Amino acid sequence: MSISTKDIIVEKVKTSKIDQIDFDNLAFGSVFTDHMLVCTYKNGAWETPKITPYQPITLDPSSKIFHYGQSIFEGMKAYKDKNNDVFLFRPLENHKRFNISAERMCIPQIPEDYFMEGLIALLNLEKDFIPTQDGSSLYIRPFMFASGNGFHASPADEYKFIIAFAPSGAYFSGKVKVLIEEKYSRSANGGVGYAKAGGNYAGQFYPTQLAVAKGYNQVIWTDDTNHEFIEEAGAMNIFVRINDTLLTGPTSDRILDGITRKSILEIAKDLGIKTEVRKISVKEVVDAAKDGSLKEMFGAGTAAVISPIAGFGFRDTDYDLPEVENSYGLLLKKTITDIQYNKSEDKYGWRVKVKA
């Protein structure tokens, strides 16, 4: 069964909480809009999506999400331009990746029309919540989890797909200092590192807190075999600039196929920036820091777009990165955000205007 926005059942709140939100002082992902979209998978089929007031979810204690961790999510944003038109950035890539994650976690895939029509219907209802302050946006969180019951270790027979919104300010402010990790691993060959599964992130928290206790903001993850190659920066893809070449690791079972990552690679090529997608050894980065050829490092992801790295620690030694003129990171971030906020031409066709 296919659906359109007019098929979606809508239950509106009696009183909006929009007047309670300070849009000039928004933290990231901590306040929420009036409504959410909910769709249930039951008896082998998706039911009609519903928009309801934002509210707690009631689950049976035996719901399999609590016991076997079948849970996935995506991260997206909606933007307003100076004419109050609303835009998304490459949303079909999010839908595609959502279903890749679902397949890996043995969760039923969500049809494109349920995902997109549900998202558009919710955006049209909540468009007044989209902030217009510089660097702000409406963060979009589609997620799905096992709501079916039972203690037996098997996939659930029922699932919930939900989309919720959070008007948000900038994810990071300033540069971060990171620690190259040599003991703990984020993911392994044949595992679920390429999926946006909730457990991937839960497993990062402990080693990250150990790094924070040492004075760092985040962890740079290395391969699970010999910890020889850098792979991701916290929950983001990582880029390294050595001299005038921008490097990033190839996607794999362990590395998320980031939408910001692939956008950066395409824009960099058009800007004449030399790029290489290959394994990057820890030794190469450390040697480049020592001889001065390491110019920039930054994380890339939906929430932060680009997060500059000011320095890194490795084996009890700290390495500071220089302040460079003509920063690739700053140029690429401006190019992407100008497309997202409809401030520049979008020759790639990435910006999607939300129909009213």
N, C-alpha and C positions, 0 to 999 in steps of 0.2 A: 504494500500500500504506500503510495506517495502522498505527501502532505504539502500544504502551502500555509502561509502565515494565517490565513482566515480560518483554517481548520483547528488552530490551537485554542484550547479552552483557557480563558483568562478570568482569574479572580483577583480583583484589585483591592488594595488596602483601603481602609476607611479614611485614614489620615496619614499623609506622607511625613516622613522624618527628614526631608531635605533641608528644612529650615534649621535643623539641629547640627548640620555639618558646617565646619569652618573650612571652606575651600581654599583659603589662603595658608592654611597650616595642616596639610594632609600628610600623614604618615603613609607608608606603603602597605596596602592590603589590610587595614585595620578597621575601617568603617565600610558599611555595606548599603546597597540600595534597597528600595522598598520591596522588590520582587525577585523571584528566582524561577527558573524553568526546571520542571521535573518530568522525567519520562521513565516508565517502568518496562522492563523486559520480563515477560511472564508467559508461561506455556508456549515457549518457542517463538514469540513474536513481540515486536515493540507496540506498546499501547499508544494512544493519542497523547502527545505532549500537553502539559498544563503549565500555565504561569500562575503562581500562587504568591501570597505574601511571603517575604523572607522569614523563615522560622526554623526552629530546631527540627531534627529528623528523629523519628522514633523507630528503634530497631529492636528486634528480639535478641536476647543475650547470646543465642546460638547462631546469629547471623555470621556468615563465613568470612566477612571482611575482618572480623575481630580475631579469627583463628588462623586463617590461611593467606591473608594479605592480598586478595585480589582487588587491586585498586590502581587506577591510572588517572592522569590529569593532563591538561594542556595549559599553556599561558599565552594570552593574547592581549591586545589593547585596542580600544576605540579612541579616536581623536576627533576634535572639532577644529575647523578652520575659522577664519575671521568672519565668514558668512554663516556660521553655525551649521554648516553641513557636516555630516558624520561620516567617518572613513574607518575602514579596517585595513590591515596590512597583511597581504598574502594569506587570507583565512583558509583557503583550500589546502594549503600546505599543513596548517594545523590539523585540519580534519583528516588528511592523509596520514599524518604521524600518529594521531589519536588511534586510528584503526590499526596501525602497525603495532602500537603498544598493546591494544586490545588482543590482537592475535597472539602475541607472545605470552600474555597473561591468561590465555584461554577464556577471554571475555567476549561476548558477542559484539560484533562490529556495529557501529551506529550508521545508518544510511546518511548520505550527504544532505538530503533534503531535511531530515530531522535535525541535523546539526546546524545547518545554515539558516533554514526557515525559523527554527526555534530561536537562534541567536538574533536574527533580524527582528523578530516580533518582540523579543525582550528589550533590545536596544531602542526600538521605537517607543516603547512604554517608559523607558528609563533615561531617555536622551538628555533630560535636564540635569542629570547627575554627572554628565561628562564635564570635567573641569576644563577651564580655558587658560589657567595660569601657565606660565612658561615651565616646560618640563613635566607638566601634569598630564594625566590621561585616565581613562576608565580601564582599570585592569579587569580582564575577563578570565574566569576560571571555569572551563568545562571539566567535569570529572565524572568518573563512573566507578562503582564498587559493587561487590557481591552482597546483596541483601537477602538472598535465600538462606534458609536455616539448616542446621545440622552440624554435628561434631565429626562426621566422617570426612576424611581427607580426600576431597574430590571437588571439582568445579561446582559452583552454585547453580541452581536452576532459576534464580531470579536476580536481577540487577537493577540498579538505579543510575540513570544518567541525569546529571544536574548541571546547570549553568548559573553561576552567581557572579555578581559584579562588585568591584570595590573602587570607588574614586580614589586616586592615589597620586601622591607627589613622586619625586625622584626616588629610585630604589637605593642608590648609593650617592653619597656626596663626598667628593675628594678622592684621592688615590688610596690604594690599599697596599698592605705589606703581606706577603704570603710566605708560607713554609713549604718547601718541597718534601713530600711525604715519602718515606722509605720503608715503613713497616706495614701500615694499613693500606688496603686497596678499596677503591670505589666499586670495581666490577671485575669480572673475569671473562676469559674466552668462553663462548658458549652460554654466557649468562644473560642477564636482562639489562645490562648497562645502557643499551641503545634505546630502551623503552622508558617512557616517563611514568615509571611505576613508583608508588609511594615509598616502598621499602628501600629503593635506591637512595633516597634522600635521608631516610631515618638512619641508615648505616653510615652516613657521612658525619652525623652530628658529634659523635664521641671523639673521633680523631680531630675534628675541627675545634672542639672545645679544648683539647690538649694543646693545639697550636695557639689558640687565643690566650691560654694561660702562660705561654711563652712570649706573648707580646705581638703576635701576628693576627691578621684579620681573617685569613682564609688559608686553605690548603691547596697546593698544586698536586694533583693526583698523578701517579706514575703507573706504569704497567704492572700487572700482578705477578709477573714471572720473576724479573730481576730488578724491578724498579729502575730501569735503565732509561726509559723514555717518558717525557712528560705528556700528559693526555688531556686533562681538563683542569680548570681553575675554579675550585668550589663547585657550584652548580652550573658553570658556564663553559663554553668552548674557550680555548686559549689561542692567542696569536702572539708570535715573537718576531720582532724586527731586528735582523742582524744586518748591519750596514744599511743598504737600501732594499733589502729583500724581506718580504713579509711571509712568515712561515706559519703553517698550522698543520696539525696531525690529521691523517685520514680517518674518516668514520669507520667504525667497526662494530663488533659485538659489544665493545666496551664504551664506545664514544657516541654520544647523542648526535644525530644529524640535525644540527641547529639551523633554524630558519634565518636567524641573524647571521650566522656563520656563512651560509651559502650566499646571502645577499652581499656580505662584505667581499667575498671572493669575486663576485661578478662586478661590483662597483670598482674594486681595486684594479681589475683588468682594464676597465674603461678609462680609469684615471691614469693609466700608464704605470701603475705600481707593480713591480715584479713580485709575483707570488709563487710559492712552492707548497704543495700539499704532500707532506712526507713525514716520516717519523723524525722527531726532534729529541736528541739525546740530552740527558741532564748535563753530561760532560760538555757538549757543544754550547749550552747556555752558560754554564759556569765559566768556560774558557772565554766566551765572548764578553762576559761581564768583566773578566780580568783584563782583557786587552783593549776594552773600550769600544768594541764593535757592536755590543748589545745596546741598541738605541731605545727600544720600546718593548713592553709586554702589556697585554690587556686581555681581560675576559670579555666575552661577547654572548649576549643572550637577550631574550625579550624584555625582561624586567629592567635591566640597566642599559640596554643597547650595547654600550661599550664602557667598561670599567677599567681605568688605567691602573697599572701596577707600579708602585713607586720603588719597590725593592723586594728581594726575596732572601730567605734564609736556607742554607744547605750545610749540614754537618757542622753546626755551631759557628758558622761564618755568615755574616750578612753582607749582601751586595746591593748597593743603591744604584738606581738607574738615573741617567742624566736628564735634565730638562732639555728637550730638543726643540729646535725651531722646525716648523713645517711638520708637525706631528701627524703621522698617518692615522692614529686613533681618533684624534679630534676631527680631522678632515672626513673620515669615514662616518663618524657619528653624526656630524652635521649633514652630510649628504643623505643618510638614511632618514634622520628625523625631519628634514625638509620635505622629503617625499611623504612621510607619514602624516605630517600636519598640513599637507597640500600647500606648501610654500614654494615648491619648485615643480618643474615638469617631471612626469613619471614615464620615462620612455620604456620602462620594463613591464608596465602593466600590473604592478604589484598593489597599487592603491585601489581599494574597492569602496565606492560610494554606497552607503547604506540607503536603500530605497525607503521612502517615507510610507 
